[in-house]
């Protein structure tokens, strides 16, 4: 768990993402805010994608699901999707996005239902 409120710059999002992903035992990344907010989703997307790419993490083999809504969310969605990351906007609840994360974890790690 990590909190990124306050509209952090891309470099902070990048550093935070690298920090989380470098922890032993992390097997996926679920990014979500609970309400529509003023977070710049494109900035979040660039920081997260940069960290994933630098660390050689492929969203096809490492579950990454994002549920965000905020400023520049169309641009953020495009960045996430271009990187192969599952993205949901405010039309999907956090609960629905979390269920998708569980599905992705089961797909990647062949966990029984």
SERO-4910 file (N, C-alpha, C, O; in steps of 0.05 Angstrom, whole numbers):
BEGIN
 pado doro    nc1    nc2    nc3   cac1   cac2   cac3    cc1    cc2    cc3    oc1    oc2    oc3
  Unk    A     17    -24      0      0      0      0     17     25      0     38     26     14
  Unk    A      9     45    -16     23     70    -16      3     92    -23    -16     86    -38
  Unk    A      6    115    -13    -11    138    -18      3    158    -36     26    165    -31
  Unk    A    -10    166    -58      3    185    -77    -13    210    -79    -11    224   -100
  Unk    A    -29    217    -59    -45    242    -61    -27    266    -63     -3    265    -57
  Unk    A    -40    288    -70    -25    314    -71    -12    319    -98      5    337   -101
  Unk    A    -20    304   -118    -10    308   -145     21    307   -147     33    327   -154
  Unk    A     33    285   -141     62    283   -142     73    285   -171     59    277   -190
  Unk    A     97    295   -174    109    297   -200    117    269   -210    119    250   -195
  Unk    A    121    267   -236    128    241   -249    151    227   -235    149    203   -231
  Unk    A    172    241   -228    195    229   -215    189    216   -188    200    195   -182
  Unk    A    170    228   -173    162    216   -148    146    190   -152    149    170   -139
  Unk    A    128    191   -172    112    168   -179    130    145   -188    127    122   -180
  Unk    A    149    152   -205    169    133   -215    185    121   -192    187     96   -191
  Unk    A    195    137   -174    211    127   -151    194    109   -132    203     89   -123
  Unk    A    170    118   -127    152    103   -110    145     76   -123    145     55   -109
  Unk    A    140     76   -149    133     51   -163    157     32   -162    154      8   -157
  Unk    A    181     42   -167    205     26   -166    209     14   -138    216     -9   -134
  Unk    A    204     31   -118    207     22    -90    188     -1    -84    196    -21    -72
  Unk    A    163      1    -92    143    -19    -87    150    -45   -102    150    -67    -91
  Unk    A    158    -42   -127    163    -66   -144    189    -80   -136    193   -103   -144
  Unk    A    207    -66   -122    232    -79   -114    229    -94    -88    248   -108    -80
  Unk    A    206    -93    -75    202   -108    -50    200   -138    -56    186   -146    -75
  Unk    A    212   -154    -40    211   -183    -43    182   -192    -41    168   -184    -23
  Unk    A    174   -210    -59    148   -222    -57    125   -207    -72    103   -217    -73
  Unk    A    131   -184    -83    110   -169    -97    105   -183   -123    124   -188   -139
  Unk    A     80   -190   -128     73   -206   -152     53   -192   -170     41   -204   -188
  Unk    A     48   -166   -165     29   -151   -181     28   -122   -171     37   -116   -150
  Unk    A     15   -106   -188     12    -77   -181    -16    -69   -186    -26    -70   -209
  Unk    A    -30    -60   -165    -57    -50   -168    -57    -20   -159    -49    -14   -137
  Unk    A    -64     -3   -178    -63     26   -174    -92     36   -174   -106     32   -194
  Unk    A   -101     49   -153   -128     59   -152   -131     82   -133   -118     83   -112
  Unk    A   -149    100   -140   -158    121   -122   -188    116   -117   -201    105   -134
  Unk    A   -197    123    -94   -225    115    -87   -246    135    -97   -269    129    -98
  Unk    A   -237    159   -106   -256    179   -116   -244    193   -139   -219    193   -143
  Unk    A   -260    206   -155   -250    224   -176   -235    247   -161   -245    258   -142
  Unk    A   -212    254   -170   -196    274   -156   -181    291   -176   -185    289   -201
  Unk    A   -163    308   -167   -149    326   -184   -121    315   -192   -105    330   -203
  Unk    A   -116    290   -187    -91    277   -194    -88    277   -225   -107    271   -239
  Unk    A    -65    284   -234    -59    284   -263    -53    256   -271    -31    246   -266
  Unk    A    -72    243   -284    -69    214   -290    -47    210   -311    -33    189   -310
  Unk    A    -42    229   -329    -20    225   -348      7    225   -334     25    211   -342
  Unk    A     10    242   -313     35    243   -298     39    216   -283     61    205   -283
  Unk    A     18    206   -271     19    180   -258     27    158   -278     44    142   -272
  Unk    A     14    159   -301     19    139   -321     48    139   -330     61    118   -332
  Unk    A     59    163   -336     87    164   -345    106    154   -323    125    139   -330
  Unk    A    101    160   -298    119    151   -277    118    121   -273    138    108   -270
  Unk    A     94    110   -273     90     81   -269    101     66   -293    116     46   -289
  Unk    A     95     74   -317    105     60   -341    135     62   -343    148     42   -350
  Unk    A    147     85   -336    176     88   -337    189     68   -317    209     55   -324
  Unk    A    178     65   -293    189     46   -274    187     17   -284    206      2   -282
  Unk    A    164     10   -294    160    -17   -304    179    -23   -326    192    -44   -327
  Unk    A    182     -5   -345    200     -9   -368    229    -11   -359    244    -28   -368
  Unk    A    237      7   -341    265      7   -332    272    -19   -317    294    -29   -318
  Unk    A    252    -30   -303    256    -54   -287    252    -79   -304    255   -102   -294
  Unk    A    245    -76   -329    240    -99   -347    216   -115   -340    215   -139   -345
  Unk    A    195   -102   -329    171   -115   -322    151   -113   -344    143    -91   -353
  Unk    A    141   -136   -354    122   -137   -375     94   -142   -364     90   -163   -351
  Unk    A     75   -124   -368     48   -127   -358     34   -152   -368     12   -159   -358
  Unk    A     44   -165   -389     32   -190   -398     39   -213   -380     24   -232   -378
  Unk    A     62   -211   -366     70   -233   -348     71   -225   -319     77   -241   -302
  Unk    A     65   -199   -314     65   -189   -286     39   -172   -284     37   -151   -298
  Unk    A     20   -180   -268     -6   -167   -267     -4   -137   -259      7   -131   -238
  Unk    A    -15   -120   -276    -17    -91   -269    -45    -82   -278    -52    -85   -301
  Unk    A    -60    -72   -258    -86    -62   -263    -88    -34   -251    -80    -30   -228
  Unk    A    -99    -15   -267   -101     13   -258   -130     21   -259   -144     16   -279
  Unk    A   -140     33   -237   -167     45   -237   -163     73   -227   -159     78   -203
  Unk    A   -164     92   -245   -159    120   -238   -180    138   -251   -194    130   -271
  Unk    A   -183    162   -241   -200    182   -253   -189    209   -243   -182    212   -220
  Unk    A   -187    228   -261   -177    254   -253   -170    271   -278   -182    267   -299
  Unk    A   -152    289   -274   -144    307   -295   -128    292   -316   -111    275   -310
  Unk    A   -133    297   -342   -119    285   -364   -122    255   -364   -103    240   -372
  Unk    A   -145    244   -356   -148    215   -355   -148    202   -383   -140    179   -385
  Unk    A   -157    216   -403   -157    204   -430   -128    200   -439   -121    179   -451
  Unk    A   -111    219   -434    -82    217   -441    -69    195   -424    -53    179   -434
  Unk    A    -76    194   -399    -65    174   -381    -73    146   -390    -57    128   -391
  Unk    A    -99    143   -397   -108    118   -407    -93    109   -431    -85     85   -433
  Unk    A    -88    127   -450    -72    121   -474    -44    111   -467    -34     92   -479
  Unk    A    -32    124   -448     -4    117   -440     -4     89   -427     12     72   -434
  Unk    A    -23     84   -409    -25     58   -396    -30     36   -416    -17     15   -417
  Unk    A    -50     40   -433    -58     20   -453    -36     14   -473    -32     -8   -482
  Unk    A    -21     35   -481      1     31   -500     23     14   -488     38      0   -502
  Unk    A     25     14   -461     45     -2   -447     34    -30   -440     48    -46   -428
  Unk    A      9    -36   -449     -3    -62   -444    -15    -65   -416    -19    -88   -407
  Unk    A    -21    -43   -403    -32    -43   -376    -62    -41   -377    -73    -24   -392
  Unk    A    -76    -58   -362   -105    -57   -360   -113    -31   -345   -104    -27   -322
  Unk    A   -129    -15   -358   -137     11   -347   -168     14   -345   -182      7   -364
  Unk    A   -177     23   -322   -205     29   -319   -208     58   -309   -191     67   -293
  Unk    A   -228     72   -318   -234     98   -308   -256     97   -287   -261     76   -276
  Unk    A   -269    120   -282   -289    121   -261   -315    105   -268   -332    103   -250
  Unk    A   -317     95   -292   -341     79   -299   -340     51   -285   -360     37   -285
  Unk    A   -317     44   -274   -314     19   -260   -308     25   -231   -292     42   -225
  Unk    A   -320     10   -213   -315     14   -185   -288      2   -177   -277    -14   -192
  Unk    A   -278     11   -154   -253     -1   -145   -257    -31   -140   -239    -47   -145
  Unk    A   -280    -39   -130   -285    -67   -125   -284    -83   -151   -272   -105   -152
  Unk    A   -296    -72   -173   -295    -86   -199   -266    -88   -209   -258   -108   -220
  Unk    A   -251    -66   -206   -223    -66   -215   -207    -86   -198   -189   -100   -209
  Unk    A   -212    -87   -172   -198   -107   -155   -204   -135   -164   -186   -152   -163
  Unk    A   -229   -140   -171   -236   -167   -181   -220   -174   -207   -211   -196   -211
  Unk    A   -216   -154   -224   -200   -158   -248   -171   -163   -241   -158   -180   -254
  Unk    A   -161   -150   -220   -134   -155   -211   -131   -184   -201   -111   -197   -207
  Unk    A   -151   -194   -187   -150   -221   -178   -151   -241   -201   -136   -260   -202
  Unk    A   -167   -235   -221   -168   -251   -246   -140   -252   -259   -131   -273   -267
  Unk    A   -128   -229   -261   -101   -227   -274    -81   -243   -258    -64   -257   -270
  Unk    A    -82   -241   -232    -63   -257   -215    -67   -287   -220    -48   -302   -222
  Unk    A    -93   -295   -221    -98   -324   -226    -89   -332   -254    -78   -354   -257
  Unk    A    -92   -315   -274    -83   -321   -301    -53   -325   -302    -43   -344   -313
  Unk    A    -39   -306   -290    -10   -306   -292      3   -328   -274     22   -341   -282
  Unk    A     -8   -332   -251      4   -350   -232    -11   -377   -230     -5   -393   -213
  Unk    A    -30   -381   -248    -45   -407   -250    -56   -416   -223    -54   -439   -216
  Unk    A    -68   -397   -209    -80   -403   -183   -108   -415   -188   -122   -407   -206
  Unk    A   -115   -435   -172   -142   -446   -174   -163   -426   -166   -158   -408   -150
  Unk    A   -187   -428   -177   -209   -409   -171   -219   -411   -143   -237   -397   -135
***
